[in-house]
């Protein structure tokens, strides 16, 4: 189950990106909050988890460039990214997706 289309983060994040800019700290924090809500949702799908990881990767890179690697906000977002990646790995392991993906890559490399 994805976040509701009525979720304020879904509605306000594009506005913040347009008005404040892609690398404004408030925009970056909103994107982080969206991604965290996405991967923590009980019914999060693989696509939700992948979107959360991708959003947090981009956000972590931008916040690091804006605030620096030692800023508390940067460290918080990087922790969120680690947690999202762990949630995705856990879901993949429990469903066998990671195993099937590795097997498919191995077959392609043998060809």
C-alpha positions, 0 to 999 in steps of 0.5 A, a space after each residue: 500500500 503506497 502513501 495516500 495521494 492526499 498525504 501532505 508530503 506528496 502535495 507539498 514536496 513538489 511545491 517546495 522543490 519549485 519555490 525553494 529549490 532542489 537543494 534548499 534544506 527544507 526541501 531536502 528534509 521534506 523529501 527525507 520525511 517522505 522517503 522515511 514514511 514510504 519505507 516505514 509504511 506497514 504495507 510498503 511494496 518493493 517499489 515503495 522501498 526502492 523509491 525510498 532508497 533512491 530518494 534518500 540516496 539523492 537527498 543524502 548526496 545533496 544534503 552532504 553537498 549543502 551542509 557538509 558530511 558532519 552536520 547533524 541533519 546529514 548524519 540523520 539522513 544517512 542513518 535513514 538511508 541505511 535503515 531503508 536499505 536494510 528494510 529493502 534487503 530484508 524484504 528481498 531476502 524474505 521473498 527470495 528476490 535477491 537470490 533470483 536477481 543474483 542468479 539472473 546476473 550470473 546467467 547473463 555473465 556466462 553468456 
